[in-house]
Amino acid sequence: MEGGGIILAIRPEFVEAIFAGRKRFELRRRRPCIDRGEIVYMYCTAPRQAIVGQFICREVHGGSPEELWRRFGGSSSLSQDGFWAYFGGVERGYALEIDQVRRWEEPLGLEAIRRMTPRFWPPQFHRRVSPDEPLVRWLAARAGQSRGPGLGRLGRRQLSAAGCC
């Protein structure tokens, strides 16, 4: 997890479908800057406005909209009409294969995120988190990691100082 992972904006109904296991592929019009095996932090859009959980990107699949619908449409939680409305006008799209989903007991709300990263703005698409951000320390700890690149040991006091525990 060299860059800390990515924060991906996902609508509430799709976040719930991921948690319920009905949505196994997150579809995107553009390819997110993510590699297989990286952590994806799910930012649930309005009205929730919080990072509510995470998953591992098992693989990024690319293809024409027709190919994506054929291969992944049934596991995307989109109706056929919704799929074609979303992919209208693009020649290529992407499907992030979702693995190891974890719902957080305590989501990290927008206010708490902004206490750690004052200039944070919810991503329209996705946002890579860099290892030098205080937010990454909290995300790494929440992801069950005791260490991250260049982060050193994380303690409850450090996290508390960031205003998130």
N, C-alpha and C positions, 0 to 999 in steps of 0.2 A: 504494500500500500504506500508506494513512494510519495504520492502527492496528497495522501490523506483521504482519498475517495472523492465522491461527488455527492452534491445535494441535488436531488431531482424533484422538480415541482410536479405533483400528481393531484388530480382532482379527488375530493373526498370519496365519491362513489367507487373510484378505481382503487384507492387505498384500501377500502373495506373489502373489495373483491380480492385483492392480493392477500390480505390477512385471512380471508375465508378459503383461499386456495382455488378460487374460480378463475383468477387471472394469473396465468403463468408466464405471460409475455407482455412487456411494456413496449408499446409501439411508438416510434418517433419518426418524424419527417426528415430530421437531420441526425447524423450519427453523433451521439455524445462522445466526448473525449474520455473514454473509459476502456479499460482492458479487462479481459476475462479474469475472474477471481477477485476483482476489486469490490469494495463496499459501496453500496448505493444507500444514502440516507434519504428517506422519503419525507419530503416537505409537503404536508397536506395543505392545499390552498384554502382560500376563504370558504367558509367562515372560520375554519379551525386555525389556520396560520401557525403551524407548529411542525417540528420534526417529530414524527410519531413512531418511527421504527426504521428498520433497515433490511436490506437483502444483499446477497452476493450476486453479482452479475456472472452467471455461469458461462455465457457466450453472447456475442453480438452477431446477429444474423442480418444480412443485407439482401435486398432483392427488389424487384419491381413490386408495385402495389398488388398486382394480380398474384404473384408468387407468395407474398406475405399473407394475403387473405387465404390462399389455398393451404399454406403450411401452418399458420398461426391464428387465423381468424376465430376459430372455435375456442381458443384459450386466451382471448384478448379482452373479454367482457364488453366487446363492442358489437352492436348490431351491424348487419351488412350495410345498411344505409349510413349509419354513423361512421363506419370504417371508410366508405367511399367519400363521405363529406370531409373527413379528416385528411385523407390522402389525395384529394382532388388537386390536380396541377403539378404533382411531383412524379418524376420518373423512377425514383429509387427511395426506399424507406428502410427502416431498421427495426428489429425486434430484439429487445434485451431479454434474455432468458433468465427468469427469476428463480433463485435457489436460496435455501436457508433463511427464510423470512423470520424476522423477529419483531414483535410488537413491543414497544417500550411501555412499561407500567406508568412512567412519568414522562410525557412528551415534553419537548423543549420548545416553549412558545416564542413567538417573535420578540417580545420584550426582553426575555432572558438572552436570546441570541444577540440582540443589539447591545446588551450590557457587556457582552464579551467582545463583540465585533461591531462597534458603533456605526460603521458605514454599511452594515449588512443590508442588502435589499433582497427580498425573495426572488429567486430566479424565475425568469419567464420560461426558460428551457432547462438549463442545468447550471450548476456552479461548482467548479473544482475548488476544494478547500486546500489551502496551502499549509504545510507543516508548521509554519511560524505563527499561525493564528491561535489565540487562546481557545477559540471554538474547537479546533482540532483536538486539543488536549481532552476536552470534555467528550467529544464524539468518540475518540479512541477508547476512553475509559468506559463509555456506555456500550461500545461495541465488544466489551469484554477483553480488551487488550490492556496489559499492564505497561507496555512500552510501545513507542512509535518512533519513527525515524527522527532522531535529534530531539526527542521529547523528554528523555530521562524518565525516572520513576514518577508516577502520578500519585499524589496524595489527596485525601479528602479536603485538607486545608487549601490546597491550590485550587481545587474545583470550587470550593466554597467562596474563595476570594473572587472568583469570576462571577459569582452571583447565581450559581446554578444548582447548588445542593443545600 
